[in-house]
């Protein structure tokens, strides 16, 4: 990062890797691959693509134990014990996208966790990455903050796309960028300017990064 010909891009990689934190102590074999495959390709792309890549990466799934999350009414639940794990759903809502300021409830967390049942990975055999295990998925449509999403992998994909393009998500990202690059307590107009770019471009991270370095507050 220090010797790179593109140090600002390296700083963005660090910022987004921190936003989608995984702990090396828990997933030591995945963290480098996670940054290379889920973060680096998307730092100047769209947030929705980075969110999906991060959530589906084995590092995130294993870090938050989603491979062990089983729908209570799934086919797997009929044959062996197990239960719903809300870790991944809660982290996505609380830290990666909306934040509690958006007003979601515990019922929303549980419903979203049901949408993500079956999202798992294979590490020891092909395809060596994300897999959707339909037998562990909770059937029937799910509701998240008044929005209904279908069952199956498609429902989780649709929910993530909706969260990525939510106004509260863009506000959260703008605030985090301003805190990281400007000040611990950034000027409100700086947050507003970054939020406007994110909302107008539907999460274009390259556009917001380019706009960030034009702001007077960055250089004061």
N, C-alpha and C positions, 0 to 999 in steps of 0.2 A: 504493500500500500504506500509506503514512504517513497519508494523509488519509481513508482508508476508514472507513466506519461499522462495519465488521466486521474490525478489524485481526487478530484471532486467526485468522480464516479465511484472511486474506492470508498469515499466517505459515505456515499449513498448506500453502497453495499452494506457497510457497517450499520447504518441507521436501520435499514429494512431487516437485516438479520436480527437486530435487537428487537424490532417490532414483532417479529415472528420467532420469539425466543424458543429454543430447545436447549436442554441441559446436556452437555457432553458427559457429565457423570452418569446419566441414565441411558443415553443413546450414543456411546462413544464412537461406534463404527459408522454412524450415519451423518454426523454434523457437518463434516467437510463436504460430503456429497450433497447435503441439503442446501448449503450456501451456493455451491456450484450450479445445481440444477433447478432449485426453486426460487432463489433470490437473484443471482447475477443476471440471468437472461431477461429479467423483467424490471430492472431498476429504472429504465426509461421507457417502459411499456405501459400497459394499463393495470391498474390495481386489481381489477377482477381476475386477470390472468395470474398475477402473483399470489393472490389469495387462494385460488384453486390449486396452484402448484404447491404451495406451502401446506395446505390442509391435506392433500392427497399424498404427500411425501411420507415414506416410512418413518422418518425421524419424528415428524409431528404426531403421526398416528401412534407410534410406540411411546413417545414421551408422555402422551395424555391417555394412553391405555385404551384407545378406541377399538383396537383389534379384539378386545375382550368384551365389548359392548354387545349384548344380545337382546333383541326385541322380546318383550315378555310374551307376545303372542306369535313369535316366529316359529318356524319348523324346528330349529335347533332347540328352542326352549322346551319343546315337547319331549325331548329325549335326554337332555342333560341339564344340570343346574347351571345357572348363570344369571346375569341381570344387566340392567341398563347402566351404562357408565356415562355420566354427564360432563366429564372433564373437557373433552374437545368442544362440545357445543357451548359450554360456559365460557371457555377462553376466547372462542371466536366472537361471541357476543360482547363480552366484557372488555377484551383487550385489542382484538384484531379489527373489529368493525364498529358497532354502534356505541358502545359504552353504556352503563346504566342510565346515563342522562336521557337516553331515548325512551325510557319508560317500559322496557320489557319486564316481564314477570317470571317467577319461578316456573309457572306453567309453560311459558314460552321456551325456557331452557329445556324442560323435559320434552316438549314436543319436538324441538330441534334435534335433541339427542336421539329421539326415535327416528328422525329422518336420516341420521348418520349411522344408524346400526347397519352392519354389513360392510362398512368402509374399513378395509383391512389391507394387508400387504403380504407378499411372500419374499423371504430373504434368502432361502437356501436353494430355491429352484426357480426356473423361469415361470413368470415373466420378470422376477426380481424387482418388484415394485408394487404399486397399488393394485388391489383386486377388490371387486365388489362381491361379497358373499351373500347371495340372495337368501339363502336358507337362514341366515342370522338376522335378516332385516325385518323390522316391524311392519306388518301390512297396513293398508288403508292410508288415505290422505292425512296430512298433518297440517296444523294451523300455527303460524308464527306471526304474532302481532297483527292478527286479523287477516293475514294473507294465507290462502290455502295452497298447499303444494302436494303433488301426487306422490303415491308410494313409489318405492324402488329407487334406484340410483338417480334417476331423472329428478326426483323430488329434492334430493340433497343438492344437486347441481343448480336447480332453479332457485333454491333458497340462498345459496352462496352468491349467485348472480344478483339477486334482489338486495342482499345485505351490502354487497360491494358498491352498489349504485345508490345507496340510501343517503339522504342529506346528513343524517347524524354521523355516518361513517366519514363523509368528506369533512365535516366539521372537526371530528376527532383527529383525522390525519393532518389537517391544516394546523391544528394546535400543536401536535407532536413535532411536526417539521419546524414550526416557529420556535418552540422551546429548544430543540436540538441545535438549530443553526443561528438563532438570533439571541435569545435571552431566556433565563429561567422564568421570567414573567414578561412575555413578549407583548408589544403594543397590540391592542385589539384590532387596529386597522391592518396590521401585518397578518394576523390570523384571517381576517375577513378577505384580504386580497388573495391569499393562498386557497382559501375555501372557494372563492369565486372561480378560480382557474380549474380546480378539481371538479366542481359542479358543471361548469360550462363545457368541459372536455370529457365529462363522464369518466373521470379518474385517470387521465393521462399523466403519468408520473414524470415523463420527460418534460412535458409542458410546465408542470408546477416547479420542477427543478430549475428550468431555465428562467422562470419568472422570479424564483426565490432570489437569485443572485442579482437581480435588478432592483431589489427593494432597498430604499435608503437605510432602513433599520439594520440591514446586514452589515453595513459598513460604518455604522456609528459606534 
